[in-house]
Amino acid sequence: MDAAPETCVSTEWSAHALTEDRAERICDDLEQQGYSIQPSCLPPEVLAALQTQVMSLDDSAFFRAGIGRHAQHHTNDFVRSDEVCWMTGETPPGAAWLAWAEVLRTAINRRLFMGLFSFESHYARYRAGAYYKRHYDAFRGQTNRVLSLVAYLNSDWGIDDGGELVLYQNAEDRQGLRVTPLAGTVVVFLSEEFPHEVLPATRDRFSIAGWYRVNASNADAVDPPR
């Protein structure tokens, strides 16, 4: 859960800071190519609050990230070595972030009719040398995660710092598109369509990873679980 400093940030302000023009650019990209890379996309006030919060979290707030869901969930050092802290919106920075993500969800549904129903996200901490090897965000046999979102939180990130996101166009692509994890940059892509990986960095790397989901509830189970 998100915790730590009660940094002053207005949820209402952040919710309206995603401009119509920016939302349209994201929707245009998703419609035309299935992904969108938007530098300087996060509102400065929200970005500063999230940076302050994540970099002040105690080590106990993070846990080793795993792969799979529920009974199939397990850690695998060969695949990934990052740490995560789930965001619940219980603090002003977390609430502001979720409000911003909600405005984007509404804009995408209005324009692209994707039926995005809910959103989940966590802070991701990659210690120097940590990685996440090539993978898809949509879990095998499930289609409820349909749109992935990544927001970067490190300022003054240079090429030599590494830690790039590599977004591959398809299963056959071996070169990929590299995205420098510079603060404020937001990447959105179709979860089932784009394999991707996170390369090792030379210093600690902070980001937010999130997923928009469709409603896969049925008579026997509520999804996402409550």
C-alpha positions as CSV (number, residue, x, y, z in Angstrom):
1,M,0.0,0.0,0.0
2,D,1.2,3.5,-0.7
3,A,2.3,5.2,2.5
4,A,4.8,7.8,3.9
5,P,4.8,11.6,3.6
6,E,1.5,13.4,3.4
7,T,2.8,15.6,0.6
8,C,0.3,18.3,-0.3
9,V,-1.2,17.7,-3.7
10,S,-4.7,18.4,-5.0
11,T,-6.6,15.3,-6.3
12,E,-9.0,17.6,-8.1
13,W,-6.2,19.6,-9.7
14,S,-4.4,16.4,-10.9
15,A,-7.5,15.0,-12.4
16,H,-7.9,17.9,-14.7
17,A,-4.2,18.2,-15.6
18,L,-4.5,15.6,-18.3
19,T,-5.3,17.9,-21.1
20,E,-7.8,17.0,-23.9
21,D,-5.0,17.4,-26.4
22,R,-2.7,15.0,-24.6
23,A,-5.5,12.5,-24.2
24,E,-6.3,12.7,-27.9
25,R,-2.6,12.1,-28.8
26,I,-2.6,9.0,-26.6
27,C,-5.8,7.7,-28.2
28,D,-4.5,8.5,-31.7
29,D,-1.3,6.5,-31.0
30,L,-3.2,3.5,-29.5
31,E,-5.6,3.5,-32.5
32,Q,-2.8,3.7,-35.1
33,Q,0.0,1.7,-33.6
34,G,-1.1,0.1,-30.3
35,Y,1.2,2.1,-28.0
36,S,2.0,5.7,-27.0
37,I,5.1,7.2,-25.6
38,Q,4.5,10.6,-24.0
39,P,7.4,12.6,-22.5
40,S,6.6,15.2,-19.7
41,C,3.1,13.8,-19.4
42,L,2.6,13.7,-15.7
43,P,1.5,17.0,-14.0
44,P,4.6,18.5,-12.3
45,E,2.8,18.7,-8.9
46,V,1.8,15.1,-9.0
47,L,5.2,13.9,-10.3
48,A,7.0,15.8,-7.4
49,A,4.7,14.2,-4.8
50,L,5.1,10.7,-6.2
51,Q,8.9,11.1,-6.3
52,T,9.0,12.3,-2.7
53,Q,6.8,9.4,-1.6
54,V,8.5,6.5,-3.4
55,M,12.0,7.6,-2.5
56,S,11.2,7.9,1.2
57,L,9.4,4.5,1.5
58,D,11.0,2.2,4.0
59,D,12.4,-1.1,2.6
60,S,9.6,-3.0,4.4
61,A,7.1,-1.3,2.1
62,F,8.5,-3.2,-0.9
63,F,8.3,-6.9,-1.6
64,R,9.9,-9.0,-4.3
65,A,7.8,-9.0,-7.4
66,G,6.6,-12.4,-8.7
67,I,5.0,-13.8,-11.8
68,G,1.5,-15.4,-12.2
69,R,-1.6,-14.8,-10.2
70,H,-3.2,-16.4,-7.1
71,A,-2.2,-20.0,-6.7
72,Q,0.3,-19.7,-9.6
73,H,2.0,-16.7,-8.2
74,H,5.7,-17.2,-7.5
75,T,9.1,-15.4,-7.6
76,N,11.6,-16.2,-10.3
77,D,15.0,-14.6,-10.2
78,F,15.7,-15.6,-13.7
79,V,12.7,-13.6,-15.0
80,R,12.7,-10.5,-12.8
81,S,14.4,-9.0,-9.7
82,D,12.4,-5.8,-9.1
83,E,10.5,-4.9,-6.0
84,V,7.0,-3.5,-5.8
85,C,4.7,-1.6,-3.4
86,W,1.0,-1.6,-4.4
87,M,-0.8,1.7,-4.5
88,T,-4.2,2.0,-2.8
89,G,-4.8,5.8,-2.9
90,E,-4.8,6.1,0.9
91,T,-2.3,9.1,0.7
92,P,-2.6,12.3,-1.2
93,P,0.0,11.4,-3.8
94,G,-1.6,8.0,-4.3
95,A,-5.0,9.5,-4.6
96,A,-3.8,12.1,-7.1
97,W,-2.2,9.5,-9.2
98,L,-5.3,7.3,-9.3
99,A,-7.5,10.4,-10.1
100,W,-5.2,11.2,-13.1
101,A,-5.3,7.6,-14.3
102,E,-9.1,7.6,-14.0
103,V,-9.4,10.7,-16.3
104,L,-7.2,8.8,-18.9
105,R,-9.4,5.7,-18.6
106,T,-12.6,7.8,-19.2
107,A,-11.0,9.5,-22.2
108,I,-9.9,6.2,-23.8
109,N,-13.2,4.6,-23.3
110,R,-15.0,7.6,-24.8
111,R,-12.8,7.7,-27.9
112,L,-11.9,4.0,-28.4
113,F,-14.7,2.1,-26.7
114,M,-12.3,-0.3,-25.0
115,G,-14.6,-1.0,-22.0
116,L,-11.8,-0.3,-19.5
117,F,-13.4,-1.1,-16.1
118,S,-10.8,-0.8,-13.4
119,F,-7.2,0.1,-12.7
120,E,-4.5,-1.3,-10.5
121,S,-0.9,-0.1,-10.1
122,H,2.2,-0.3,-8.0
123,Y,5.5,1.5,-7.4
124,A,8.3,-0.5,-8.9
125,R,11.9,-0.2,-7.5
126,Y,14.7,-1.6,-9.6
127,R,17.9,-1.7,-7.6
128,A,21.1,-1.2,-9.6
129,G,21.5,-4.3,-11.7
130,A,17.8,-5.4,-11.4
131,Y,15.8,-6.4,-14.5
132,Y,12.6,-7.8,-15.9
133,K,13.2,-10.1,-18.8
134,R,11.0,-10.1,-21.9
135,H,7.4,-10.9,-21.1
136,Y,3.7,-10.0,-21.8
137,D,1.6,-8.2,-19.2
138,A,-1.6,-10.2,-20.0
139,F,-1.5,-13.4,-18.0
140,R,-1.8,-16.7,-19.8
141,G,-5.4,-17.8,-20.3
142,Q,-6.8,-14.4,-19.1
143,T,-7.8,-11.4,-21.0
144,N,-8.8,-9.0,-18.3
145,R,-5.6,-6.9,-18.3
146,V,-5.9,-5.1,-21.7
147,L,-3.9,-1.8,-21.4
148,S,-0.6,-1.3,-19.6
149,L,0.6,2.0,-18.3
150,V,4.1,2.9,-17.1
151,A,5.1,6.2,-15.5
152,Y,8.8,7.1,-14.8
153,L,9.9,8.9,-11.6
154,N,13.7,9.4,-11.9
155,S,14.9,12.9,-12.7
156,D,18.2,13.6,-14.5
157,W,18.3,10.1,-16.0
158,G,21.0,9.7,-18.6
159,I,21.7,7.2,-21.4
160,D,24.6,5.7,-19.5
161,D,22.3,5.0,-16.5
162,G,20.6,2.2,-18.5
163,G,17.3,0.8,-17.2
164,E,15.4,1.3,-20.5
165,L,12.1,-0.2,-21.3
166,V,12.4,-2.2,-24.5
167,L,9.0,-2.4,-26.3
168,Y,8.9,-5.1,-29.0
169,Q,6.5,-4.8,-31.9
170,N,5.6,-8.5,-31.9
171,A,6.9,-11.9,-31.0
172,E,9.4,-11.9,-33.9
173,D,10.9,-8.5,-33.2
174,R,14.4,-8.8,-31.6
175,Q,15.5,-5.2,-31.8
176,G,12.6,-3.3,-30.1
177,L,12.1,0.3,-29.3
178,R,14.0,1.6,-26.3
179,V,12.4,4.1,-23.9
180,T,14.6,6.1,-21.5
181,P,13.0,6.1,-18.1
182,L,13.0,9.9,-17.5
183,A,10.7,11.5,-14.9
184,G,7.3,12.4,-16.2
185,T,7.4,10.1,-19.3
186,V,4.3,7.9,-19.6
187,V,4.1,4.8,-21.8
188,V,0.7,3.2,-22.7
189,F,0.4,0.0,-24.7
190,L,-1.9,-3.0,-25.4
191,S,-1.0,-5.6,-22.8
192,E,-1.5,-8.7,-25.0
193,E,0.2,-7.3,-28.1
194,F,3.6,-6.1,-27.0
195,P,6.3,-8.2,-25.4
196,H,8.7,-6.0,-23.4
197,E,11.5,-6.0,-20.9
198,V,13.3,-3.7,-18.5
199,L,17.1,-3.6,-18.9
200,P,19.4,-3.4,-15.8
201,A,20.3,0.1,-14.6
202,T,23.4,1.4,-13.0
203,R,21.5,3.1,-10.2
204,D,18.1,2.7,-8.4
205,R,15.3,3.2,-10.8
206,F,11.7,4.1,-9.7
207,S,8.5,3.9,-11.8
208,I,4.8,3.1,-11.6
209,A,3.4,0.1,-13.4
210,G,-0.3,-0.1,-13.9
211,W,-3.0,-2.0,-15.8
212,Y,-6.5,-1.1,-17.0
213,R,-8.8,-4.1,-16.9
214,V,-12.0,-5.1,-18.4
215,N,-14.8,-6.6,-16.2
216,A,-14.4,-10.4,-16.3
217,S,-16.8,-11.0,-13.5
218,N,-19.2,-13.9,-13.7
219,A,-21.8,-15.7,-11.5
220,D,-19.0,-17.6,-9.7
221,A,-16.3,-14.9,-9.3
222,V,-15.9,-11.2,-9.0
223,D,-13.0,-9.8,-11.1
224,P,-10.9,-8.1,-10.0
225,P,-11.1,-9.8,-6.6
226,R,-12.3,-7.5,-3.8
